[in-house]
Amino acid sequence: MRVTQNMLSNNMLRNMNNSYAKMNQYQMQLATGKKINKPSDDPVSAMQAMNYRSNLSGVEQYERNIGEVHKWMDSTDAALDEATQTIQRLNELAVQASNGTYEQDQLDNIAEEVRQLKDHLKDIGNTQINGKYIFNGNDTMNKPITENPDLQVSDNSEAVTIEVSDGIEMQVNTDPTIVFGEDLFKDIDTFIGRLEGTGEGNIDESIADLQEHKDNFVNARADLGARMNRVELMEKRVSLNEVTATKNLSGAEDADITKVIMNLKIQESVHRATLSAGSRIIQPTLVDFLR
């Protein structure tokens, strides 16, 4: 095959363009710290990086979800603790009032304190987190305890769940009908009536009623504590998944800077050799060729 000057020139230009492209690729890798700056750099690695990035994004979403779970459960735990202390105070008042040594005006004073404690329990039952009511089942946008004018207590006991890992959902709320049910406030009203001498039965019966409600709060808090422990375990697991996902993504797209610098220097040497050879192969004029 006859090799013409034009063929030599075209081959030389093609080789120079390839050399420029490789140097540009290495320079981009140094500038960005990434070995893949566009899919054509390495289609297989680019696809892997996309998958790893998607996986990392999912893990980060689970971490945000777990943060939301903590907010729900921490707020619920604090509310249940406060309610338990309130019920304990009601129980103490019932024990005091049952000893038979109090005058009616003293019992009336106790009744007034009981009313205040009842109102406090209503406030706790209407606890919100980020604008959502935590003791109204899955109806989180409406108050569970209202007065219009009679006391109305929601009976919504549906679970609120949040996904904390692939296919794993955690219940974040506590069944409000167990702790802030209508019976709680009815029993407190009955206690008030007995203190004022207008209710049926005696104060001793209120002691048993209030103790039962206290047990409900204690049991609900114990159940919540068990779920909080599981969330902590899931949080550790998700954190490990994040480390793995980050490592995989880094391995797929981060450049080995030392290797890139070495490749760039080698390519610069190759490029200079290409230019030197080209200057001898491609003669600009016939006169230069005849020298």
C-alpha positions as CSV (number, residue, x, y, z in Angstrom):
1,M,0.0,0.0,0.0
2,R,1.3,3.4,-1.0
3,V,1.7,5.7,2.0
4,T,1.2,9.3,1.0
5,Q,2.1,12.5,2.9
6,N,-1.6,13.1,3.4
7,M,-2.0,9.8,5.2
8,L,1.0,10.5,7.4
9,S,-0.4,13.9,8.2
10,N,-3.9,12.5,9.1
11,N,-2.4,9.8,11.3
12,M,-0.3,12.3,13.0
13,L,-3.2,14.7,13.7
14,R,-5.3,11.8,14.9
15,N,-2.6,10.6,17.3
16,M,-2.1,14.2,18.6
17,N,-5.9,14.6,19.2
18,N,-5.9,11.3,21.1
19,S,-2.9,12.5,23.2
20,Y,-4.7,15.8,23.9
21,A,-7.8,13.9,24.9
22,K,-5.9,11.7,27.4
23,M,-4.1,14.6,28.9
24,N,-7.4,16.5,29.3
25,Q,-8.9,13.4,31.0
26,Y,-6.1,13.2,33.5
27,Q,-6.2,16.9,34.2
28,M,-10.0,16.7,34.8
29,Q,-9.4,13.9,37.2
30,L,-6.9,15.9,39.1
31,A,-9.2,19.0,39.2
32,T,-12.3,17.1,40.3
33,G,-10.8,14.2,42.2
34,K,-13.1,11.9,40.2
35,K,-12.0,9.3,37.7
36,I,-15.4,9.5,36.0
37,N,-16.4,13.0,34.9
38,K,-18.7,11.8,32.1
39,P,-20.2,8.4,31.3
40,S,-18.0,7.9,28.3
41,D,-14.9,7.9,30.5
42,D,-15.8,4.4,31.8
43,P,-19.4,3.3,31.1
44,V,-19.2,0.2,33.4
45,S,-17.9,2.2,36.3
46,A,-20.3,5.0,35.6
47,M,-23.2,2.6,35.9
48,Q,-21.8,1.1,39.1
49,A,-21.4,4.6,40.5
50,M,-25.0,5.4,39.7
51,N,-26.2,2.3,41.5
52,Y,-23.9,3.0,44.5
53,R,-25.1,6.6,44.7
54,S,-28.7,5.5,44.6
55,N,-28.0,3.0,47.4
56,L,-26.3,5.7,49.5
57,S,-29.2,8.1,48.9
58,G,-31.6,5.4,50.2
59,V,-29.4,4.9,53.3
60,E,-29.3,8.6,54.0
61,Q,-33.1,8.7,53.7
62,Y,-33.4,5.9,56.3
63,E,-31.1,7.9,58.6
64,R,-33.5,10.9,58.3
65,N,-36.4,8.6,59.0
66,I,-34.7,7.2,62.1
67,G,-34.2,10.8,63.2
68,E,-38.0,11.4,62.9
69,V,-38.6,8.1,64.8
70,H,-36.4,9.4,67.7
71,K,-38.4,12.7,67.8
72,W,-41.7,10.8,68.0
73,M,-40.5,8.3,70.6
74,D,-38.6,10.8,72.8
75,S,-41.6,13.1,72.8
76,T,-43.9,10.2,73.6
77,D,-41.6,9.0,76.4
78,A,-41.4,12.4,78.0
79,A,-45.2,12.8,77.8
80,L,-45.9,9.4,79.3
81,D,-43.4,10.1,82.1
82,E,-45.1,13.4,82.9
83,A,-48.5,11.7,82.8
84,T,-47.3,8.9,85.1
85,Q,-46.2,11.5,87.7
86,T,-49.5,13.3,87.4
87,I,-51.4,10.0,88.0
88,Q,-49.1,9.3,90.9
89,R,-50.1,12.6,92.4
90,L,-53.8,11.9,91.9
91,N,-53.2,8.5,93.6
92,E,-51.5,10.2,96.6
93,L,-54.4,12.7,96.9
94,A,-56.9,9.7,96.9
95,V,-55.0,8.0,99.7
96,Q,-54.9,11.2,101.7
97,A,-58.6,11.9,101.2
98,S,-59.6,8.3,102.1
99,N,-58.3,8.4,105.7
100,G,-61.6,9.9,107.0
101,T,-60.0,12.8,108.9
102,Y,-60.5,15.6,106.4
103,E,-63.3,18.2,106.7
104,Q,-65.5,18.9,103.6
105,D,-63.7,22.2,102.8
106,Q,-60.4,20.3,102.8
107,L,-61.9,17.7,100.5
108,D,-63.1,20.5,98.2
109,N,-59.6,21.9,98.1
110,I,-58.3,18.4,97.0
111,A,-61.1,18.3,94.4
112,E,-59.9,21.6,93.0
113,E,-56.3,20.3,92.7
114,V,-57.7,17.1,91.0
115,R,-59.4,19.3,88.4
116,Q,-56.1,21.1,87.7
117,L,-54.4,17.7,87.3
118,K,-57.1,16.5,85.0
119,D,-56.6,19.6,82.8
120,H,-52.9,18.9,82.8
121,L,-53.5,15.3,81.6
122,K,-55.7,16.7,78.8
123,D,-52.8,19.0,77.8
124,I,-50.4,16.1,77.8
125,G,-52.8,14.0,75.7
126,N,-52.8,16.8,73.1
127,T,-49.0,16.8,72.9
128,Q,-47.7,17.7,69.4
129,I,-44.4,17.1,67.6
130,N,-43.8,19.1,64.4
131,G,-47.5,20.1,64.3
132,K,-48.7,16.5,64.6
133,Y,-50.7,15.1,67.6
134,I,-48.9,12.0,68.9
135,F,-51.8,10.5,70.9
136,N,-54.5,10.4,68.2
137,G,-53.6,7.2,66.2
138,N,-53.0,8.0,62.6
139,D,-55.2,11.1,62.7
140,T,-52.3,13.3,63.6
141,M,-53.7,16.6,62.4
142,N,-56.6,16.8,64.8
143,K,-56.7,17.1,68.6
144,P,-57.5,13.8,70.3
145,I,-59.0,15.5,73.4
146,T,-61.5,18.4,73.0
147,E,-64.3,20.0,74.9
148,N,-67.3,21.3,73.0
149,P,-68.7,21.7,75.7
150,D,-68.5,18.1,76.9
151,L,-65.2,16.3,76.9
152,Q,-64.6,14.3,73.7
153,V,-61.8,11.7,73.5
154,S,-60.8,10.2,70.2
155,D,-60.8,6.4,70.0
156,N,-58.4,6.3,67.0
157,S,-55.8,3.6,67.8
158,E,-54.3,3.1,64.4
159,A,-50.5,2.7,64.3
160,V,-48.2,5.3,62.8
161,T,-45.2,3.6,61.1
162,I,-42.0,4.9,59.6
163,E,-39.7,2.8,57.4
164,V,-36.2,2.6,59.0
165,S,-34.6,0.1,56.6
166,D,-35.5,-1.8,53.5
167,G,-38.8,-3.5,54.2
168,I,-38.7,-2.7,57.9
169,E,-41.2,-0.3,59.4
170,M,-41.3,0.7,63.1
171,Q,-44.4,1.8,65.0
172,V,-43.6,5.2,66.5
173,N,-46.8,6.0,68.4
174,T,-48.4,4.5,71.5
175,D,-52.0,3.3,71.4
176,P,-53.8,6.4,73.0
177,T,-56.9,4.4,74.0
178,I,-54.8,2.5,76.5
179,V,-53.4,5.6,78.3
180,F,-55.6,8.6,77.4
181,G,-58.9,6.7,76.9
182,E,-62.2,8.1,77.9
183,D,-62.3,5.9,81.0
184,L,-59.3,7.9,82.5
185,F,-61.2,11.1,82.6
186,K,-64.5,9.5,83.7
187,D,-62.7,7.9,86.6
188,I,-61.1,11.3,87.6
189,D,-64.6,13.0,87.4
190,T,-66.0,10.2,89.6
191,F,-63.1,10.8,92.0
192,I,-64.0,14.5,92.1
193,G,-67.6,13.7,92.7
194,R,-66.7,11.4,95.6
195,L,-64.5,14.2,97.1
196,E,-67.4,16.6,96.9
197,G,-69.9,14.1,98.3
198,T,-71.9,14.0,95.1
199,G,-70.6,10.8,93.5
200,E,-71.5,7.2,94.0
201,G,-69.1,4.8,95.9
202,N,-66.3,5.8,98.1
203,I,-62.8,7.3,97.7
204,D,-61.1,3.9,98.3
205,E,-62.5,2.7,94.9
206,S,-60.9,5.7,93.2
207,I,-57.5,4.6,94.6
208,A,-57.9,1.3,92.8
209,D,-59.1,3.0,89.6
210,L,-56.2,5.5,89.6
211,Q,-53.7,2.7,90.3
212,E,-55.0,0.8,87.2
213,H,-54.5,3.9,85.1
214,K,-51.0,4.4,86.4
215,D,-50.2,0.8,85.5
216,N,-51.4,1.4,82.0
217,F,-49.0,4.3,81.7
218,V,-46.1,2.4,83.1
219,N,-46.8,-0.6,80.8
220,A,-47.1,1.7,77.8
221,R,-43.8,3.3,78.6
222,A,-42.2,-0.1,79.0
223,D,-43.4,-1.1,75.5
224,L,-42.2,2.2,74.1
225,G,-38.8,1.6,75.7
226,A,-38.5,-1.8,74.1
227,R,-39.2,-0.2,70.7
228,M,-36.7,2.6,71.4
229,N,-34.0,0.0,72.0
230,R,-34.7,-1.7,68.7
231,V,-34.5,1.7,66.9
232,E,-31.0,2.2,68.4
233,L,-30.0,-1.2,67.0
234,M,-31.4,-0.3,63.6
235,E,-29.6,3.0,63.7
236,K,-26.3,1.3,64.2
237,R,-27.1,-1.1,61.3
238,V,-28.0,1.8,59.0
239,S,-24.8,3.7,60.0
240,L,-22.8,0.6,59.0
241,N,-24.7,0.5,55.7
242,E,-23.8,4.1,55.1
243,V,-20.1,3.5,55.7
244,T,-20.2,0.5,53.2
245,A,-22.2,2.5,50.6
246,T,-19.9,5.5,50.9
247,K,-16.9,3.2,50.5
248,N,-18.4,1.5,47.4
249,L,-19.2,4.8,45.8
250,S,-15.7,6.2,46.5
251,G,-14.1,3.1,45.0
252,A,-16.3,3.5,41.9
253,E,-15.8,7.2,41.1
254,D,-12.9,8.6,43.2
255,A,-9.6,9.0,41.4
256,D,-6.3,7.6,42.7
257,I,-4.5,11.0,42.7
258,T,-1.0,9.5,42.8
259,K,-1.8,7.2,39.9
260,V,-3.4,10.1,37.9
261,I,-0.3,12.3,38.4
262,M,1.9,9.5,37.2
263,N,-0.3,8.8,34.2
264,L,-0.3,12.5,33.4
265,K,3.4,12.8,33.4
266,I,3.8,9.7,31.2
267,Q,1.2,11.1,28.8
268,E,3.0,14.5,28.7
269,S,6.2,12.7,27.7
270,V,4.4,10.7,25.1
271,H,2.8,13.9,23.8
272,R,6.1,15.7,23.5
273,A,7.6,12.7,21.6
274,T,4.5,12.7,19.3
275,L,5.0,16.4,18.6
276,S,8.7,15.9,18.0
277,A,8.1,13.1,15.6
278,G,5.4,15.0,13.9
279,S,7.6,18.0,13.3
280,R,9.9,15.8,11.3
281,I,7.2,13.8,9.4
282,I,5.0,16.7,8.4
283,Q,7.1,19.2,6.4
284,P,5.4,22.5,5.9
285,T,6.8,23.2,2.4
286,L,8.5,21.5,-0.5
287,V,11.6,23.5,0.2
288,D,11.8,22.1,3.7
289,F,11.3,18.6,2.4
290,L,14.3,19.0,-0.1
291,R,16.7,20.3,2.5
